[in-house]
């Protein structure tokens, strides 16, 4: 028996608690672009036309997520290609949703928060042959995202008017913990990949830990800043949304 999960291992649907069904569905369906696949009195299942991705458990009266507490940092939705990320940006901008963004070298990512302050990353991975490794560690960074290039990808306008494409899935779940060593050991006991390693900078990120499955990259938080001139003229909708982000600037994650 091996302690390493297969390279093609994939996560199933994630689950989040929300306080109000209508506001949550407006956010995830109209703004994020997931399809409503099933709805009951206490839950709703969202996804693509073919697959379940995210279950919303409706719990009226729960308090919004407090970013100072341990628990979920974000659920990460992995898109199948770069045009899909451009479409996600265009869709969110059209609804004036504030977002964070970064180029992590292994991936390009945007970050949003739902009405209950649950964090959602939406990203696309670069092909693994483009990743850079050093001493068995994949090299990552927080660099400005190429908004202009993403919005210029083929069919972005058409994709932005439709739900997320088939092939979209949950890529990873990023947690905040108060003890990185204990958290790492707990994940190891759950048979996480042997590539579950703590980034050297992890402690500086308030104890965030992203387990790696089947060689998935280790996500790190983006840095954001308030409205600046970094968006350029191409991003009028993003500017109207209230904030434009430069991942190279210092700020609160």
C-alpha positions in Angstrom: 0.0 0.0 0.0 1.3 3.4 -0.9 1.0 6.7 1.1 1.0 8.8 -2.1 -2.2 9.7 -3.9 -2.3 9.1 -7.7 -1.1 11.9 -9.9 -4.6 12.1 -11.5 -6.3 12.4 -8.1 -9.1 15.0 -8.1 -11.1 16.5 -5.3 -14.9 16.1 -5.3 -17.4 18.9 -4.5 -16.6 21.3 -1.7 -19.2 22.6 0.8 -19.8 26.0 2.3 -22.2 27.3 4.8 -24.2 30.4 3.8 -26.7 32.5 5.7 -29.1 33.5 2.9 -29.9 31.3 -0.1 -31.0 34.1 -2.5 -27.9 36.3 -2.0 -25.6 33.3 -2.1 -27.2 32.0 -5.3 -27.1 35.4 -6.9 -23.3 35.6 -6.2 -22.4 32.1 -7.3 -24.7 31.7 -10.3 -24.9 35.2 -11.7 -21.5 36.6 -10.8 -19.2 33.6 -10.5 -20.8 31.6 -13.2 -21.7 28.3 -11.7 -24.9 26.5 -12.7 -27.6 25.7 -10.1 -27.9 21.9 -10.5 -30.2 21.1 -7.5 -31.9 23.0 -4.8 -33.6 21.9 -1.6 -34.9 23.6 1.5 -31.5 23.6 3.3 -29.0 23.2 0.6 -28.1 23.8 -3.1 -25.7 22.1 -5.4 -23.8 24.2 -7.9 -21.4 23.1 -10.7 -21.1 22.9 -14.5 -23.5 21.2 -16.9 -21.8 17.9 -16.2 -20.4 18.0 -12.7 -21.2 19.0 -9.1 -18.6 21.4 -7.7 -19.9 23.3 -4.7 -22.7 22.5 -2.2 -24.1 25.4 -0.3 -25.6 24.5 3.1 -28.1 27.2 4.1 -27.9 28.1 7.8 -29.9 31.3 8.5 -28.3 33.5 11.2 -24.7 32.3 11.0 -22.1 35.0 11.3 -19.9 35.9 8.3 -16.5 34.3 8.1 -14.0 36.1 10.4 -10.6 36.3 8.6 -8.8 36.4 12.0 -10.1 33.0 12.9 -8.7 29.6 11.8 -10.6 27.6 9.3 -11.3 28.1 5.6 -9.1 30.6 3.7 -10.6 29.8 0.3 -12.0 27.1 -1.9 -10.2 27.2 -5.3 -12.1 26.7 -8.5 -9.7 25.4 -11.2 -10.7 26.4 -14.8 -9.8 24.3 -17.8 -8.1 27.0 -19.8 -6.9 30.7 -20.0 -9.9 32.1 -21.9 -12.2 30.8 -19.1 -10.2 32.9 -16.6 -10.6 35.9 -18.8 -14.3 35.3 -19.0 -14.5 35.0 -15.2 -12.8 38.4 -14.8 -15.2 39.9 -17.4 -18.2 38.4 -15.7 -17.2 39.7 -12.3 -16.3 43.1 -13.6 -19.7 43.4 -15.3 -21.3 42.9 -11.9 -18.9 45.3 -10.2 -17.5 42.6 -7.9 -14.3 43.6 -6.1 -11.5 41.1 -6.6 -7.9 40.4 -5.8 -5.4 39.0 -8.3 -1.9 37.5 -8.8 0.3 35.7 -11.2 1.8 32.9 -9.1 4.1 31.6 -11.9 2.5 28.1 -11.8 -0.9 29.7 -12.1 -2.9 32.9 -12.7 -5.5 33.6 -10.1 -8.3 35.9 -9.0 -9.8 36.1 -5.5 -13.4 37.1 -4.5 -15.4 36.8 -1.3 -19.1 35.8 -1.1 -21.7 37.6 0.9 -20.7 35.5 4.0 -17.0 36.4 3.5 -16.1 32.9 2.3 -13.0 33.1 0.2 -13.1 31.9 -3.4 -10.1 31.6 -5.7 -10.7 31.2 -9.4 -7.6 30.2 -11.3 -6.0 28.4 -14.2 -2.8 26.3 -13.9 0.0 26.7 -16.3 1.2 23.5 -17.9 3.5 21.6 -15.6 6.3 21.6 -18.1 6.4 25.4 -17.6 6.8 25.2 -13.8 10.3 25.8 -12.4 11.6 23.6 -9.6 14.5 24.2 -7.2 15.6 21.8 -4.5 12.4 19.8 -5.0 10.3 23.0 -4.4 8.1 24.5 -7.1 8.9 28.2 -7.5 6.0 30.6 -6.9 5.6 34.3 -6.6 3.0 37.1 -6.3 3.3 39.1 -9.5 0.8 41.4 -11.2 -1.8 39.6 -13.2 -1.9 40.2 -17.0 -5.5 41.5 -17.1 -5.1 42.8 -20.6 -3.9 39.5 -22.0 -6.5 37.5 -20.2 -9.4 39.8 -21.5 -7.9 39.5 -25.0 -8.1 35.7 -25.1 -10.3 34.2 -27.8 -14.1 34.0 -27.1 -13.9 35.8 -23.7 -17.0 37.8 -24.4 -19.0 34.8 -25.4 -17.7 32.7 -22.5 -18.6 35.4 -20.0 -22.3 35.3 -20.9 -22.4 31.5 -20.2 -21.9 29.3 -17.2 -18.5 28.0 -16.5 -17.3 25.3 -18.9 -17.3 21.6 -18.4 -13.9 20.6 -17.1 -14.0 23.2 -14.3 -13.4 21.5 -10.9 -12.3 22.1 -7.4 -8.5 22.5 -7.5 -7.6 22.8 -3.8 -8.8 24.0 -0.5 -6.6 26.5 1.4 -6.9 26.5 5.2 -5.7 28.9 8.0 -4.4 27.1 11.1 -2.8 28.2 14.4 -0.1 25.5 14.4 1.5 24.6 11.0 3.4 21.6 12.3 0.3 20.0 13.9 -1.8 20.8 10.8 0.8 19.2 8.5 1.0 16.1 10.6 -2.8 15.8 10.6 -2.9 16.1 6.8 -0.2 13.5 6.5 -2.3 11.1 8.6 -5.1 11.6 6.2 -2.9 10.2 3.5 -2.1 13.5 1.8 0.6 13.4 -0.8 4.2 13.3 0.3 4.6 16.6 -1.6 2.7 18.2 1.3 5.5 20.6 2.3 5.4 23.9 4.1 6.5 26.8 2.0 9.4 28.6 3.7 7.2 31.8 3.8 4.1 30.0 5.3 4.5 31.4 8.8 4.5 35.0 7.5 1.1 34.3 6.0 -0.7 33.9 9.3 -0.4 30.1 9.4 -2.1 29.3 6.0 -1.6 25.8 4.8 -2.6 24.4 1.4 -2.3 20.6 1.1 -1.1 19.2 -2.2 -2.8 16.3 -3.8 -1.3 14.4 -6.8 1.3 17.1 -7.3 -1.1 20.1 -7.3 0.7 23.3 -6.7 0.8 24.8 -3.2 -1.3 27.9 -3.3 -0.2 31.1 -1.5 -2.3 34.2 -0.8 -2.2 37.2 -3.0 -1.3 40.7 -2.0 -3.8 43.4 -2.9 -4.0 47.2 -2.8 -6.8 49.6 -3.3 -7.6 51.5 -6.5 -4.5 52.4 -8.5 -3.6 53.1 -12.1 -2.2 49.6 -12.7 -5.4 48.4 -14.5 -4.9 50.5 -17.6 -7.6 51.7 -20.0 -8.7 48.2 -20.9 -10.2 47.6 -17.5 -12.9 50.3 -17.2 -15.4 47.8 -15.7 -12.9 46.6 -13.1 -12.1 50.2 -12.1 -15.9 51.0 -11.9 -16.2 47.9 -9.6 -14.3 49.9 -7.0 -10.9 48.4 -6.8 -8.0 47.5 -9.1 -5.3 45.2 -7.9 -1.5 45.1 -8.2 -0.1 41.9 -6.8 3.4 43.4 -6.5 2.1 46.1 -4.0 2.2 45.7 -0.3 -1.2 45.4 1.3 -3.5 43.2 3.4 -4.2 39.8 2.0 
